Amino acid sequence: MKRDARILVVDDKQSFRFMIQGYLEDAGYQVVSVDGGEEALAELERSSFDLILSDMVMPEMDGVTLLRRIRSTLPELPFVLVTAHGSVDSAVAAMKEGADDYLLKPLNWEELLLVVERLLAHSRLRVNYDRILASERDKFSFQNITSSSPLMGVTLAAARQVAASPRTTVALYGESGVGKEVLARAIHNASGQNMVSFVAINCAAIPETLLESELFGHVKGAFTGADRDRDGKCCRAKGGTLFLDEIGDMPLALQPKLLRLLEERVYEKVGSDRQVTADFRVIVATHRDLKECSDQGSFRQDLYHRLNIFPIIIPPLRQRREDIPQLCEQFLGYFRQHQGKPLPGLSQAALDLMVHHDWPGNVRELRNLLEYATIVTTGDLIRPEHIRLLSPGADHEEPESDLISLRLDFSPEEFSLEAVTRRVMAWALNQCENNKSSAARLLKCSRKLFY
């Protein structure tokens, strides 16, 4: 059976070295063998290996010394020590130095193969896991948040500033779909924390009776059905970030416990009186006005002030229309990568429609709309008829009344006769399902003039 892994065998006894090499090659591995530690280090400088199999006792440089040298530059490379002096002490010493496993001479060949296969499989999993983490880190980085909007520029500048203070509580305000969790993850990522220590919980999505247990965990017997101890989100966020989405919907009864967590940096599991240290940053997000909620009595004023240490407002998409072309290109690039097929570009008429849409669902609505368009488009461009906008004048049905209503919003810089004409023509094409003759008739002009 052919295998891709390359194994370096290190042993000062030629007969034993060649015997191991032959057995591993028969199993399908690519093997290089050397007779000492210096030769092994030189071989590692010339090429890469997936696993090291080294004798423990060798002249000049023993296996443990070789292990230390390799761990200083290649800490994740699987390393197996082989010794004829098998004892608990030597095995323990080898593992403490960072060996992944050890084998005793005379070797059991089946055991050798099992150890090699297990360590290589574990190494592949770790590489894939690191690749996924790196991908997530890139996905949720400030560099991946594209914007040319002055309003969004202020938001991003504030987020970068607070990222340097990994224990400061942050409050993100913005309408649904503006990207509050994306910004929270970018702050977490820029703080230098591991991506897996970002733990999110939606306060509006979990029943009030379960939210406390979900947040803090519980001990066995704390309530009916609690048949074992269970850690909550706070435990999982240790050393990272706890993201509380829709904090405005947190029940009043639970808010004092969150306040205590923020003030004293401790919490208790449900059913326990033992305090646990809260070693993480808290980022909250809401589409509500927490000041108004606190004035109305649905949110504690002391908690509001404690959460509002570093508020950041994310502007809705309709207030930063200049970002729409960049966001479209970013989403289309993502769909090209993940849908496994060549995808079309975006026509100017379709882009004009989207730039002047109000986007009540914000960035999330834009992304969903483009994903739909890439699926239904069969040509080389996404056109107005592929865009499902649910605003007046932007759907694909003929107007039901005798009045034609157009909303044309322009900045002073972009306003011109040409821009108005292009916008009206795009609207007419959208109304007539991209039929140019029908669009010309709707505008009461000839097809030639329309062209």
Residue pairs with C-beta under 8 A, 6 or more apart in sequence:
1 27
1 28
2 28
3 27
3 28
3 29
3 30
4 30
4 50
5 29
5 30
5 50
5 51
5 120
6 29
6 30
6 31
6 32
6 47
6 48
6 49
6 50
6 51
7 24
7 29
7 30
7 31
7 32
7 49
7 50
7 51
7 52
7 53
7 116
8 31
8 32
8 33
8 34
8 40
8 43
8 44
8 49
8 51
8 52
8 53
9 17
9 20
9 21
9 24
9 31
9 32
9 33
9 34
9 53
9 54
10 17
10 33
10 34
10 35
10 36
10 37
10 39
10 40
10 52
10 53
10 54
10 55
10 58
10 63
10 66
11 17
11 20
11 33
11 35
11 54
11 55
11 58
11 82
12 35
12 36
12 55
12 58
12 59
13 55
14 35
16 55
16 105
17 33
17 34
17 35
18 33
20 31
20 33
20 53
20 107
20 112
21 31
21 33
23 109
23 112
23 113
24 31
24 116
25 31
27 113
27 116
29 116
32 43
32 47
32 49
34 40
34 43
36 58
36 59
36 60
36 61
37 54
37 58
37 60
37 61
37 62
37 63
37 65
37 66
37 69
38 60
38 61
40 52
40 54
40 66
40 70
41 66
41 69
41 70
43 49
44 70
44 74
49 77
50 77
50 78
50 120
50 123
51 77
51 78
51 79
51 80
51 116
51 119
51 120
51 123
52 70
52 77
52 78
52 79
52 80
53 80
53 82
53 116
54 63
54 66
54 67
54 79
54 80
54 81
54 82
55 63
55 81
55 82
55 83
56 62
56 63
56 64
56 81
56 82
56 83
56 84
56 85
56 90
56 94
56 102
57 63
57 83
57 84
57 85
61 69
63 81
63 82
63 83
63 94
64 81
64 93
64 94
64 97
67 79
67 81
67 94
67 97
67 98
67 99
68 97
68 98
70 77
70 79
71 79
71 97
71 98
75 98
76 123
76 126
78 100
78 119
78 120
78 122
78 123
79 98
79 99
79 100
80 99
80 100
80 101
80 102
80 103
80 115
80 116
80 119
81 94
81 99
81 101
81 102
81 103
82 102
82 103
82 104
82 105
82 107
83 90
83 94
83 102
83 103
83 104
83 105
84 104
84 105
86 104
86 105
90 102
91 102
94 102
95 102
100 119
101 115
101 119
103 111
103 112
103 115
133 194
133 195
133 196
136 195
137 189
137 195
138 144
140 182
140 185
140 186
140 188
140 189
140 195
141 186
141 189
141 190
142 156
142 159
142 160
142 186
142 190
144 186
145 156
145 179
145 182
145 183
145 186
146 323
146 326
146 327
146 330
147 153
147 156
147 320
147 323
147 326
148 322
148 323
148 326
149 315
149 319
149 320
149 322
149 323
151 315
151 319
151 320
152 314
152 315
152 320
152 323
155 183
155 312
155 313
155 314
155 315
158 310
158 312
159 183
159 186
159 187
159 190
159 312
160 190
162 168
162 170
162 187
162 310
162 312
163 186
163 187
163 188
163 190
163 191
164 190
164 191
166 191
166 192
166 193
166 281
167 281
168 281
168 309
168 310
169 262
169 281
169 282
169 283
169 284
169 306
169 307
169 309
169 310
170 184
170 187
170 281
170 282
170 283
170 284
170 309
170 310
170 312
171 247
171 283
171 284
171 285
171 286
171 290
171 307
171 308
171 309
171 310
171 311
171 312
172 180
172 183
172 184
172 283
172 284
172 285
172 286
172 312
172 314
173 285
173 286
173 287
173 289
173 290
173 311
173 312
173 313
173 314
174 180
174 285
174 287
174 313
174 314
174 315
174 316
174 362
175 287
175 316
175 362
176 287
176 361
176 362
176 364
177 317
177 361
177 362
177 363
177 364
177 365
178 314
178 315
178 316
178 317
178 362
178 363
179 314
179 362
179 363
179 364
180 245
180 285
180 314
181 200
181 243
181 245
181 285
183 312
183 314
184 198
184 200
184 241
184 243
184 283
184 285
185 195
185 198
185 243
187 241
187 283
188 195
188 197
188 198
188 240
188 241
188 243
188 281
188 283
189 195
189 198
191 241
191 281
193 239
193 240
193 241
194 239
194 240
196 240
197 236
197 237
197 238
197 239
197 240
197 241
197 280
198 237
198 240
198 241
198 243
199 233
199 236
199 237
199 240
199 241
199 242
199 243
200 243
200 245
201 214
201 215
201 233
201 242
201 243
201 244
201 245
202 245
202 246
203 211
203 244
203 245
203 246
203 247
203 248
203 249
203 250
204 245
204 246
204 249
205 246
206 214
208 251
208 253
208 254
211 250
211 251
211 254
212 254
212 257
212 270
213 222
213 223
213 226
213 230
213 232
213 270
214 232
214 233
215 232
215 233
215 234
215 254
215 258
216 232
216 234
216 257
216 267
216 268
216 269
216 270
217 229
217 230
217 231
217 232
217 234
217 235
217 269
217 270
218 226
218 229
218 230
218 232
218 269
218 270
218 271
218 272
219 226
219 229
219 269
219 270
219 271
219 272
220 226
220 227
220 228
220 229
220 271
221 271
222 269
222 270
222 271
222 272
223 270
223 271
226 270
226 271
229 269
232 269
233 242
234 242
234 261
234 267
234 276
234 278
234 280
235 276
237 280
238 279
238 280
239 279
239 280
240 280
240 281
241 280
241 281
241 282
241 283
242 280
242 281
242 282
242 283
243 283
243 284
243 285
244 250
244 258
244 282
244 283
244 284
244 285
245 284
245 285
245 286
246 285
246 286
246 287
247 284
247 285
247 286
247 290
247 307
248 286
248 287
248 288
248 290
248 293
248 299
249 286
249 288
250 258
250 299
252 298
252 299
252 300
255 299
255 300
255 303
256 300
256 303
257 267
258 303
259 300
259 302
259 303
259 306
260 266
260 267
261 267
261 278
261 282
262 282
262 303
262 306
262 307
263 306
265 277
265 278
265 279
266 275
266 276
266 277
266 278
267 275
267 276
267 278
268 274
268 275
268 276
269 276
282 307
284 307
290 299
290 304
290 307
290 308
291 304
293 299
293 304
294 300
294 301
294 304
316 359
316 362
317 323
317 324
317 359
317 362
317 363
317 365
317 366
318 358
318 359
321 355
321 356
324 351
324 354
324 355
324 366
325 351
325 355
327 363
327 366
327 367
328 346
328 351
328 354
328 366
328 370
329 346
331 366
331 367
331 370
331 371
332 343
332 345
332 346
332 370
332 374
335 343
335 370
335 371
335 374
336 342
336 343
339 374
343 374
343 377
344 374
344 377
344 379
344 380
344 381
344 382
345 380
345 381
345 382
346 381
346 382
347 381
347 382
347 383
347 384
348 422
348 426
349 383
349 384
349 425
349 426
349 429
349 430
350 373
350 381
350 382
350 383
350 384
350 386
350 387
352 422
352 423
352 426
353 384
353 387
353 389
353 394
353 426
353 427
353 430
354 366
354 369
354 387
354 389
356 407
356 408
356 409
356 423
357 389
357 391
357 394
358 391
359 365
359 366
361 368
369 387
369 388
369 389
370 382
372 386
372 388
373 382
373 386
373 387
373 388
374 382
376 386
377 383
377 386
383 429
383 434
384 426
384 429
384 430
384 434
385 396
385 429
385 430
385 433
385 434
387 394
387 430
388 395
389 395
392 405
392 407
393 399
393 405
393 406
393 407
393 427
393 431
394 427
394 430
396 430
396 431
396 433
398 431
399 405
399 431
406 424
406 427
408 420
408 423
408 424
410 419
410 420
424 443
425 439
425 443
425 450
428 439
428 440
428 442
428 443
429 435
429 436
429 439
431 439
431 442
432 438
432 439
432 442
436 447
436 450
436 451
437 447
439 450
440 446
440 447
440 449
440 450
443 450
